[in-house]
Amino acid sequence: MAIFMSVSSSSYLPEFRFRRLRRSSVLRDLVRETQFSLNDLIYPIFVQENIDAAIAIDSMPGVFRYPEAELAQVVKTAWDKGIKAIILFGVSEHKDDCGSDTWNAQGLMARMILSAKAAVPDMLVISDNCFCEYTDHGHCGVLNKDAVKADVDNDLTLVNLQKQCLVAAQAGVDMIAPSGMMDGMIVAIRQVLDDNGFSHIPVMSYSTKFASAYYGPFRDAVDSNFKGSRSTYQLDAANAREALAESMQDELEGADILMVKPGLAYLDILCKIRQNSQLPLAVYHVSGEYAMLKAAAIAGVIDEEAVVLETMLAFKRAGADLIISYYALQISDWINSEA
């Protein structure tokens, strides 16, 4: 028997139950605000010269430096798993003080791009455009002549960056991703691409990249001999307003996609940029973040799949459209197994 109460419409205030929309998986799916899929992922691949077999990176379980001969198969495997974009990092055996191998049309960077595109023509191939993997000092550009304190010369580095990006474009790259945090790098790249018939190639800028302690395992991955600090050109972790200004400047200079790096410790920055820009926004789930999750999973203190997928949702919820993650292939396996 129904129960009715006599109430005044002006005085009755219903008790809202948020749980009404959580009662079933169908309801939860229907009202879910944030969506994550394999289309959001970019897979980083490390390629090393003069090796015959893949080398495991101890600080990043499940990540390898691959020989050039295996790159094509790695790209095909990623594509078959549903990953449609990769970003390439070279581990060079031809380092010098300025990273000149990157603007050699027969150098490692150009060869990686050519090999990846030949393996899967539809794969979106992105080149990480920097110099730290190609310089003997490990910095992201040309060092100045100050004998007391070595620092990267911004404008000399821009000249070399233009040469590097032009070679990447000529090799068939689909997207340029400058990561060196040089002032004016986007306008310099946009100019050289446009002037040489590559106006169709987009630029995904590492527009807000912090001088972070989370990068440690990456240096193992690229066999870096870097010593010191990049604090004179990467962002101070304490500076939120400056972080926003950096990305807004790159948007003004013509970047097609902005990025925040690292991810988890900087979700507030990701959110601030999302609120101030309509451009696609990427986040880099960096090596230190990956290594910590792997360590916790190996120790048995977390459910790896659940925590990683929750992390991906956190990036999306904060405003990211694209996620660069070393977990990309493993995420693909998890998602495909549930399909």
ABEGO torsion letter per residue (X at the ends): XBBBBBBBAAABBBBBBAAAAAABAAAAAAABABBBBAAABBBBBBBBBGBABBBBBAABBGBBBBBAAAAAAAAAAAAAAGBABBBBBBBBABBBAAGAAAABAABAAAAAAAAAAAABAABBBBBBBBAAAABAAGBAEBBBABAABBBBBAAAAAAAAAAAAAAAAAAGBABBBBAAGBBGAAAAAAAAAAAAGAAABBBBBBABBBBBAAAAAAAAAAGBABBEBAAAABBBAABAAAAAAAAAAAAAAGBABBBBOBAAAAAAAAAAAAAABABBBBBBBBAAAAAAAAAAAAAGABBAAAAAAAAAAAAAAAGBABBBBAAAAAAAAAAAAAX
